[in-house]
Amino acid sequence: MADGKKLSSLDASFLYLETPEMPMHVGSMAIFRLPDDYKGDFFEDFKAMIVSRLHIAPILKARLEKAPLDIDHPSWVEDDQFDIDRHIFRASLPAPRDRATLERIVGWMHAKLLNRARPLWEFYVFEGMKDNEVGLYSKMHHAAIDGGAGAALTNMIYDISPIPRKVDPPTSGAKSGQEPRDIAANLLDSYQQLFSQPLDASAAAKNLQLPRTGKSDIGSILFDNAMYQIESAVRFAGNIPTMVKSVSDVLGKISDPRSRESLASMVSPPTMLNKSISSERSFAGVSIPLSRAKALAKQAGGKLNDVVLALASGVVRRYLKEYSTLPAKSLTAAVPISLREEGNTEANNQVFGMICSIATNIDDPKARLEAIIAQSTKSKEMSHPLRALMPQVSNISMLGAPMMVQILALLYSRSNLSDVLPPAANITVSNVPGPRQTLYAAGAELLHIFPVSISTHGQALNITVQSYRDQLDFGFIAGANIIPHVQVMCDMLPEEFAALEAAYAPPAADIKSAAE
């Protein structure tokens, strides 16, 4: 068996929760423009560029290797049969070959599961679009990547000039696995380190590294799991003061009478959006100016994320009103929050989330944004103590858990429990910061990069936005049985943005007096 890197519990959970109706990959729909004098073959040029840079992102050549009987998390191992032609495809776009057609095809393709026998990513290149444009649909399993790592992967693929940069070739030299005698020696050294500092649990928790075999036979798995349990126990002991403080802070906020209103606002009302989803997807994208959105946030005294939530709120509110299903109580949004430290580009998941009321019960756009700013501030305060707890609970490992979780996920999917259970949140809204400078790939200018995220049972609508240059690119993905044509929502967003800007515009009388 090849040596590998075992997935964390959080990363592995995206594999266990995946069902045919609920794929757990994320992606993007990028739009490029070729130079007017372009004479090459963009597909072949793009593929050759990716091949030359695969060593920068080793996850692109890593496949899953399951543990025997699924008793433990799988591992990433290098695919010794890796074939780039199984991951980058030349795709066909039917007439009229415009963006609307591309969006419909992306929605259809995003519903298809990735092949777990290969590295979990695929690129599809759509050439021959109008105005010399090229579309690129990419998808990668969420077990391998989150938004922060996705931005790092973007930096690997793209260049800051039309001429691709030179990338140093990979260095030779394979890392050999440890011999049993080396493992035993390292184990004794680790125990000596642990018992030589018995009173400094915090330091031991941070520094203790017990040896691993890194292999996938059942004996090695049991040994590695035992080492992990010892490390986890030491880390747990070292982090008890931090955890006690976090729990105390949470209990204090919950028991505070002033927090009861905030907690009540996080309770999500049932809506038509919170049902079981089918295995089909509907996708659409739309853009608004980033500088104007930031100016609006500054005027309102909030953050850019508050404006994003307000736009999502306005769109969902209008959509539900058209179907006469807007509840009296405000809807809520699940908002992912990155735990990734600056400069951390590891291809894994480092994220948790908060629930925020999005004030859909308020008609006035200005009052709605102000309410969202207040609610998001309270939600951040409520969730802040949990940030310290997440690293402790996100990698809990128990033998046999993979099989149990997969069975439970399948039962939940097949039983349609999300049709009757109260939703944890009504929609998902995520904001991923992106590059401000113009990017290129194989000589083509990147115009847009619309995120394509995950719809789940009970939360059929996901709105993810990524900033690029001076624009915010919104990607709407939904279960097609709930929202057959999510383009309708996309069309509402620029109108909602205009309404928000108008609400904060100075009165006409003030403009006239200023001109005089």
C-alpha positions as CSV (number, residue, x, y, z in Angstrom):
1,M,0.0,0.0,0.0
2,A,1.2,3.5,-0.7
3,D,1.9,5.9,2.1
4,G,-0.7,8.7,2.4
5,K,-2.1,11.6,4.3
6,K,-5.3,10.8,6.3
7,L,-8.2,13.2,5.9
8,S,-9.3,15.2,8.8
9,S,-12.8,14.5,10.3
10,L,-14.1,17.7,8.8
11,D,-12.7,17.0,5.3
12,A,-13.9,13.4,5.4
13,S,-17.4,14.4,6.5
14,F,-18.0,15.9,3.0
15,L,-17.4,12.4,1.6
16,Y,-19.7,10.7,4.1
17,L,-22.6,13.2,3.6
18,E,-22.5,12.9,-0.2
19,T,-25.4,11.1,-1.8
20,P,-26.6,11.0,-5.5
21,E,-29.0,13.9,-4.7
22,M,-26.4,15.9,-2.8
23,P,-23.0,16.0,-4.4
24,M,-20.3,17.6,-2.3
25,H,-18.1,19.3,-4.8
26,V,-17.6,23.0,-5.4
27,G,-16.6,24.8,-8.5
28,S,-16.7,27.8,-10.7
29,M,-17.8,29.0,-14.1
30,A,-15.0,31.2,-15.5
31,I,-15.4,33.4,-18.6
32,F,-12.3,34.3,-20.6
33,R,-11.7,36.5,-23.7
34,L,-9.1,35.4,-26.2
35,P,-6.9,38.1,-27.9
36,D,-8.2,39.2,-31.3
37,D,-5.0,37.8,-32.9
38,Y,-5.1,34.5,-31.1
39,K,-4.1,31.7,-33.5
40,G,-3.5,28.8,-31.1
41,D,-5.6,26.0,-29.6
42,F,-6.8,27.3,-26.2
43,F,-7.8,23.9,-25.0
44,E,-4.4,22.3,-25.7
45,D,-2.5,25.4,-24.4
46,F,-4.6,25.4,-21.2
47,K,-4.1,21.7,-20.6
48,A,-0.3,21.9,-21.2
49,M,-0.1,24.8,-18.7
50,I,-1.9,22.8,-16.0
51,V,0.3,19.8,-16.7
52,S,3.4,21.9,-16.1
53,R,2.1,23.2,-12.8
54,L,0.6,20.1,-11.2
55,H,3.4,19.8,-8.7
56,I,2.5,23.1,-7.2
57,A,-0.8,21.6,-6.0
58,P,-0.2,18.0,-5.1
59,I,-3.8,17.5,-4.3
60,L,-4.5,17.5,-8.0
61,K,-2.7,14.1,-8.4
62,A,-4.0,12.6,-5.2
63,R,-6.8,10.0,-5.1
64,L,-8.7,8.5,-2.2
65,E,-7.6,5.2,-0.6
66,K,-10.3,3.8,1.7
67,A,-9.5,2.1,5.0
68,P,-10.4,-1.6,5.2
69,L,-14.1,-2.0,6.1
70,D,-14.3,1.8,6.3
71,I,-13.2,1.6,10.0
72,D,-11.3,4.9,9.7
73,H,-11.0,8.0,7.5
74,P,-9.6,7.5,4.0
75,S,-6.2,8.8,3.0
76,W,-4.9,10.9,0.1
77,V,-2.3,8.9,-1.9
78,E,-0.6,9.8,-5.2
79,D,-2.4,8.3,-8.2
80,D,0.2,6.2,-9.9
81,Q,-2.1,6.0,-13.0
82,F,-2.9,9.7,-13.2
83,D,-4.0,10.7,-16.7
84,I,-4.6,14.4,-17.4
85,D,-7.1,13.5,-20.2
86,R,-9.4,12.1,-17.6
87,H,-9.6,15.5,-15.8
88,I,-9.5,18.2,-18.5
89,F,-12.1,17.9,-21.3
90,R,-13.0,19.8,-24.4
91,A,-16.8,20.4,-24.1
92,S,-19.4,21.3,-26.7
93,L,-21.7,24.2,-26.3
94,P,-24.9,24.2,-28.5
95,A,-26.3,27.2,-30.3
96,P,-26.7,30.0,-29.5
97,R,-23.4,29.5,-27.6
98,D,-24.0,32.3,-25.1
99,R,-23.6,32.5,-21.4
100,A,-27.2,31.6,-20.6
101,T,-26.7,28.3,-22.5
102,L,-23.4,27.7,-20.6
103,E,-25.1,28.3,-17.3
104,R,-27.8,25.7,-18.0
105,I,-25.1,23.2,-18.9
106,V,-23.1,24.0,-15.8
107,G,-26.1,23.4,-13.7
108,W,-26.6,20.0,-15.3
109,M,-22.9,19.0,-15.0
110,H,-22.7,20.2,-11.4
111,A,-25.3,17.6,-10.4
112,K,-23.0,14.7,-11.5
113,L,-20.8,13.0,-8.9
114,L,-17.1,12.9,-9.3
115,N,-15.4,9.5,-9.8
116,R,-13.8,8.5,-6.5
117,A,-11.4,6.1,-8.3
118,R,-9.5,9.2,-9.6
119,P,-8.3,12.5,-8.2
120,L,-11.5,14.4,-7.3
121,W,-11.5,17.3,-9.8
122,E,-12.5,18.0,-13.4
123,F,-12.2,21.0,-15.9
124,Y,-14.4,21.5,-18.9
125,V,-13.4,24.0,-21.6
126,F,-16.2,25.5,-23.8
127,E,-14.8,27.2,-26.9
128,G,-16.5,29.1,-29.7
129,M,-18.7,31.4,-27.6
130,K,-19.8,34.8,-28.8
131,D,-17.4,37.8,-28.6
132,N,-14.3,35.6,-28.7
133,E,-15.1,34.2,-25.2
134,V,-14.2,30.9,-23.7
135,G,-16.0,29.2,-20.8
136,L,-14.3,27.1,-18.2
137,Y,-16.3,25.0,-15.7
138,S,-14.3,23.5,-12.9
139,K,-15.3,21.3,-10.0
140,M,-13.4,19.9,-7.1
141,H,-14.6,17.8,-4.1
142,H,-15.1,19.8,-0.9
143,A,-13.2,17.1,0.9
144,A,-10.1,18.5,-0.8
145,I,-10.6,22.2,-0.6
146,D,-12.5,25.2,0.9
147,G,-12.8,28.8,-0.2
148,G,-9.4,29.9,1.1
149,A,-7.6,27.0,-0.4
150,G,-9.6,27.5,-3.6
151,A,-8.2,31.1,-3.8
152,A,-4.7,29.6,-3.5
153,L,-5.4,27.1,-6.3
154,T,-6.6,30.1,-8.4
155,N,-3.2,31.7,-7.9
156,M,-1.6,28.4,-9.2
157,I,-3.7,28.3,-12.4
158,Y,-3.7,32.0,-13.3
159,D,-1.1,34.5,-14.3
160,I,-1.0,38.3,-13.9
161,S,0.1,38.9,-17.6
162,P,-1.0,37.4,-20.9
163,I,2.4,35.7,-21.1
164,P,2.3,32.6,-18.8
165,R,5.0,32.8,-16.1
166,K,7.8,30.2,-16.0
167,V,7.3,27.6,-13.2
168,D,10.2,25.7,-11.9
169,P,9.9,21.9,-12.5
170,P,9.3,19.6,-9.6
171,T,12.3,18.6,-7.5
172,S,13.2,15.0,-7.6
173,G,13.4,12.7,-4.6
174,A,10.6,10.6,-3.1
175,K,10.0,10.5,0.6
176,S,10.5,6.9,1.8
177,G,8.2,5.4,4.4
178,Q,9.5,4.8,7.9
179,E,10.9,1.5,8.9
180,P,9.4,-0.3,12.0
181,R,12.5,0.3,14.0
182,D,12.4,4.1,13.2
183,I,8.7,4.2,14.2
184,A,9.6,2.5,17.6
185,A,12.5,4.9,18.2
186,N,10.3,8.0,17.4
187,L,7.6,6.6,19.7
188,L,10.0,6.4,22.6
189,D,11.3,9.9,21.9
190,S,7.8,11.3,21.8
191,Y,6.8,9.6,25.1
192,Q,10.0,10.9,26.7
193,Q,9.1,14.4,25.5
194,L,5.6,14.0,26.9
195,F,6.6,12.8,30.4
196,S,9.6,15.2,30.7
197,Q,7.1,18.2,30.7
198,P,4.1,16.8,32.7
199,L,3.2,20.2,34.1
200,D,3.2,22.1,30.8
201,A,0.2,20.5,29.1
202,S,-0.2,23.4,26.7
203,A,3.3,23.1,25.3
204,A,3.0,19.3,25.1
205,A,-0.3,19.6,23.2
206,K,1.3,21.9,20.7
207,N,4.6,20.0,20.2
208,L,3.7,16.3,20.7
209,Q,4.0,14.4,17.4
210,L,3.7,10.7,17.7
211,P,4.9,8.6,14.7
212,R,2.6,7.2,12.1
213,T,3.0,4.4,9.6
214,G,1.0,6.2,7.0
215,K,-0.1,2.9,5.6
216,S,-3.6,1.5,4.9
217,D,-3.4,-2.1,6.1
218,I,-5.6,-2.8,9.1
219,G,-2.8,-3.2,11.5
220,S,-1.2,0.1,10.5
221,I,-4.6,1.8,10.8
222,L,-5.2,0.5,14.3
223,F,-1.7,1.7,15.3
224,D,-2.0,5.1,13.7
225,N,-5.5,5.6,15.3
226,A,-4.0,4.7,18.7
227,M,-1.3,7.3,18.2
228,Y,-3.9,9.8,17.2
229,Q,-6.1,9.1,20.3
230,I,-3.0,9.7,22.5
231,E,-2.2,13.0,20.8
232,S,-5.9,14.0,21.0
233,A,-6.0,13.3,24.7
234,V,-2.9,15.3,25.3
235,R,-4.2,18.2,23.2
236,F,-7.5,18.0,24.9
237,A,-5.9,18.3,28.3
238,G,-3.7,21.2,27.2
239,N,-6.7,23.0,25.8
240,I,-9.1,22.5,28.8
241,P,-8.6,26.1,30.0
242,T,-9.4,27.6,26.6
243,M,-12.4,25.2,26.2
244,V,-13.8,26.0,29.6
245,K,-13.5,29.7,28.9
246,S,-15.3,29.3,25.6
247,V,-18.1,27.2,27.1
248,S,-18.4,29.7,29.9
249,D,-18.7,32.6,27.4
250,V,-21.3,30.7,25.4
251,L,-23.4,29.9,28.5
252,G,-23.0,33.5,29.7
253,K,-24.3,34.9,26.4
254,I,-27.2,32.4,26.3
255,S,-28.3,33.2,29.9
256,D,-28.1,36.9,29.3
257,P,-31.7,38.3,28.8
258,R,-30.4,40.7,26.2
259,S,-29.3,37.7,24.1
260,R,-32.7,36.1,24.0
261,E,-33.9,38.2,21.2
262,S,-30.8,37.4,19.2
263,L,-31.3,33.7,19.8
264,A,-34.9,33.9,18.8
265,S,-34.0,35.7,15.5
266,M,-31.8,32.7,14.6
267,V,-34.7,30.3,14.6
268,S,-35.6,29.7,10.9
269,P,-39.2,29.6,9.7
270,P,-40.1,26.8,7.2
271,T,-40.4,27.9,3.6
272,M,-40.7,26.3,0.1
273,L,-36.9,26.6,-0.1
274,N,-36.4,24.1,2.8
275,K,-37.4,20.8,1.3
276,S,-35.6,17.7,0.0
277,I,-33.8,18.3,-3.2
278,S,-33.6,16.2,-6.4
279,S,-30.4,15.2,-8.2
280,E,-30.8,18.1,-10.7
281,R,-29.4,21.6,-10.4
282,S,-30.3,25.0,-11.7
283,F,-27.4,27.6,-11.9
284,A,-27.0,31.2,-13.0
285,G,-24.6,34.1,-12.4
286,V,-24.7,37.8,-12.2
287,S,-22.2,40.7,-11.4
288,I,-22.4,44.1,-9.7
289,P,-19.6,46.7,-9.2
290,L,-17.5,46.0,-6.1
291,S,-16.6,49.7,-5.5
292,R,-20.2,50.7,-5.4
293,A,-21.1,47.9,-3.1
294,K,-18.2,48.9,-0.7
295,A,-19.4,52.5,-0.9
296,L,-22.9,51.4,0.0
297,A,-21.6,49.4,3.0
298,K,-19.6,52.4,4.2
299,Q,-22.7,54.7,3.9
300,A,-24.7,52.2,6.0
301,G,-22.0,51.8,8.6
302,G,-21.5,48.1,7.9
303,K,-19.3,45.6,6.0
304,L,-19.4,44.4,2.4
305,N,-20.7,41.1,3.7
306,D,-23.7,42.9,5.1
307,V,-24.5,44.3,1.7
308,V,-24.2,40.8,0.2
309,L,-26.7,39.5,2.8
310,A,-29.0,42.4,2.1
311,L,-29.0,41.7,-1.6
312,A,-29.6,38.0,-1.0
313,S,-32.4,38.9,1.4
314,G,-34.1,41.3,-1.1
315,V,-33.9,38.6,-3.9
316,V,-35.3,35.8,-1.8
317,R,-38.0,38.1,-0.3
318,R,-39.2,39.1,-3.8
319,Y,-39.1,35.5,-5.0
320,L,-41.2,34.2,-2.1
321,K,-43.7,37.1,-2.4
322,E,-44.3,36.2,-6.0
323,Y,-45.4,32.8,-4.9
324,S,-47.3,34.2,-1.9
325,T,-45.2,32.2,0.5
326,L,-43.1,34.8,2.3
327,P,-43.4,34.0,6.1
328,A,-44.1,36.8,8.6
329,K,-40.9,35.8,10.5
330,S,-37.5,36.8,9.0
331,L,-35.6,34.1,7.1
332,T,-32.1,33.2,8.2
333,A,-28.8,32.6,6.3
334,A,-26.0,30.1,7.1
335,V,-22.8,32.2,6.7
336,P,-19.5,30.2,6.5
337,I,-16.6,31.9,8.4
338,S,-13.0,31.0,7.5
339,L,-10.6,29.9,10.3
340,R,-7.7,29.9,7.8
341,E,-4.8,32.0,9.0
342,E,-3.2,34.4,6.5
343,G,-0.7,32.7,4.3
344,N,-2.1,29.2,5.0
345,T,-2.6,27.5,1.6
346,E,-3.1,23.9,2.6
347,A,-5.7,22.1,0.5
348,N,-8.2,21.3,3.3
349,N,-11.2,22.8,5.1
350,Q,-10.7,25.3,7.9
351,V,-14.1,26.8,8.3
352,F,-17.2,27.1,10.6
353,G,-20.3,29.1,10.3
354,M,-22.9,31.3,12.0
355,I,-26.7,31.8,11.6
356,C,-27.9,35.3,10.8
357,S,-31.3,36.8,10.4
358,I,-31.6,38.5,7.0
359,A,-34.6,40.7,7.8
360,T,-37.0,39.5,5.1
361,N,-39.9,40.7,7.2
362,I,-38.8,44.4,6.5
363,D,-40.1,46.0,3.3
364,D,-37.9,49.1,3.2
365,P,-34.5,48.3,1.7
366,K,-32.6,50.8,3.9
367,A,-34.2,49.6,7.1
368,R,-33.6,46.0,6.0
369,L,-29.9,46.6,5.6
370,E,-29.6,48.4,8.9
371,A,-31.4,45.5,10.6
372,I,-29.0,43.0,8.9
373,I,-26.0,45.0,10.1
374,A,-27.3,44.9,13.7
375,Q,-28.2,41.2,13.4
376,S,-24.9,40.1,11.9
377,T,-23.0,42.0,14.6
378,K,-25.0,40.1,17.3
379,S,-24.5,36.7,15.4
380,K,-20.8,37.3,15.3
381,E,-20.7,38.0,19.0
382,M,-22.7,34.9,19.7
383,S,-20.5,32.7,17.6
384,H,-17.2,34.2,18.5
385,P,-16.6,32.0,21.6
386,L,-17.1,28.9,19.4
387,R,-14.1,29.7,17.2
388,A,-11.8,28.4,19.9
389,L,-13.8,25.2,20.2
390,M,-13.9,24.4,16.5
391,P,-10.3,23.2,16.1
392,Q,-10.9,20.8,19.1
393,V,-14.1,19.2,17.7
394,S,-13.4,19.4,14.0
395,N,-11.0,16.4,14.0
396,I,-12.7,14.0,16.3
397,S,-11.9,10.5,15.1
398,M,-13.7,7.2,16.1
399,L,-13.1,3.8,14.5
400,G,-16.2,2.8,12.5
401,A,-17.6,6.3,12.2
402,P,-17.2,6.5,8.4
403,M,-19.6,3.6,7.8
404,M,-22.1,4.8,10.4
405,V,-22.2,8.4,9.1
406,Q,-22.6,7.3,5.5
407,I,-25.6,5.0,6.4
408,L,-27.2,7.8,8.4
409,A,-26.7,10.3,5.6
410,L,-28.3,7.9,3.1
411,L,-31.2,7.3,5.4
412,Y,-31.7,11.0,5.9
413,S,-31.7,11.6,2.1
414,R,-34.1,8.7,1.3
415,S,-36.5,9.5,4.2
416,N,-37.2,13.1,3.1
417,L,-36.8,14.2,6.8
418,S,-35.9,17.7,5.6
419,D,-39.5,18.1,4.5
420,V,-40.8,17.8,8.1
421,L,-37.8,18.9,10.3
422,P,-37.4,22.6,11.0
423,P,-34.5,24.1,8.9
424,A,-31.3,25.0,10.6
425,A,-31.1,28.0,8.2
426,N,-33.2,28.9,5.2
427,I,-30.4,29.7,2.7
428,T,-26.6,29.6,2.5
429,V,-24.8,32.9,1.7
430,S,-21.0,32.9,1.3
431,N,-18.6,35.7,0.3
432,V,-15.1,34.7,-0.9
433,P,-12.5,37.5,-1.4
434,G,-10.7,37.2,-4.7
435,P,-7.9,39.0,-6.6
436,R,-8.2,42.7,-7.5
437,Q,-5.7,42.5,-10.5
438,T,-6.6,41.2,-13.9
439,L,-5.7,37.5,-14.3
440,Y,-4.9,35.4,-17.4
441,A,-4.8,31.7,-18.3
442,A,-2.9,30.5,-21.3
443,G,-2.9,34.0,-22.8
444,A,-6.7,34.6,-22.3
445,E,-8.0,37.4,-20.1
446,L,-10.2,36.3,-17.2
447,L,-13.5,38.3,-17.3
448,H,-15.6,36.6,-14.6
449,I,-15.3,33.8,-12.1
450,F,-18.8,32.8,-10.9
451,P,-18.8,30.4,-7.9
452,V,-20.8,27.2,-8.2
453,S,-21.4,25.8,-4.7
454,I,-23.5,23.2,-2.9
455,S,-27.2,22.8,-2.5
456,T,-28.3,20.5,0.4
457,H,-31.5,18.9,1.7
458,G,-33.3,21.5,3.7
459,Q,-31.3,24.4,2.1
460,A,-32.1,24.2,-1.6
461,L,-30.6,27.7,-2.4
462,N,-26.9,28.6,-2.1
463,I,-25.7,32.1,-3.0
464,T,-21.9,32.4,-3.2
465,V,-20.1,35.5,-4.3
466,Q,-16.5,36.1,-5.3
467,S,-14.8,39.4,-5.8
468,Y,-12.6,39.9,-8.8
469,R,-11.1,43.2,-10.1
470,D,-13.9,45.8,-9.5
471,Q,-16.8,43.4,-9.5
472,L,-18.7,40.9,-7.4
473,D,-19.6,37.7,-9.3
474,F,-22.6,36.0,-7.7
475,G,-23.3,32.3,-8.3
476,F,-26.8,31.0,-7.6
477,I,-27.1,27.2,-7.4
478,A,-30.4,25.5,-6.4
479,G,-32.1,22.2,-6.4
480,A,-34.0,22.2,-9.7
481,N,-37.1,20.6,-8.2
482,I,-37.4,23.6,-5.8
483,I,-36.2,26.4,-8.1
484,P,-36.3,25.2,-11.7
485,H,-35.1,28.5,-13.1
486,V,-32.8,30.3,-10.7
487,Q,-32.0,32.8,-13.4
488,V,-35.2,34.5,-12.3
489,M,-33.5,35.3,-9.0
490,C,-30.3,36.5,-10.7
491,D,-32.3,39.0,-12.7
492,M,-33.7,40.4,-9.5
493,L,-30.3,41.1,-7.9
494,P,-29.3,44.2,-10.0
495,E,-32.8,45.7,-9.3
496,E,-32.3,45.0,-5.5
497,F,-28.9,46.7,-5.7
498,A,-30.3,49.7,-7.5
499,A,-33.0,49.9,-4.8
500,L,-30.4,49.9,-2.0
501,E,-28.3,52.6,-3.7
502,A,-31.4,54.7,-4.2
503,A,-32.4,54.3,-0.5
504,Y,-29.0,55.8,0.5
505,A,-28.8,58.5,-2.2
506,P,-29.1,62.1,-1.0
507,P,-32.5,63.7,-1.5
508,A,-32.9,65.6,-4.8
509,A,-33.2,68.9,-2.9
510,D,-29.8,68.4,-1.3
511,I,-28.2,67.6,-4.7
512,K,-29.7,70.8,-6.2
513,S,-28.5,73.0,-3.3
514,A,-25.0,71.5,-3.5
515,A,-24.9,72.3,-7.3
516,E,-25.9,75.9,-6.6
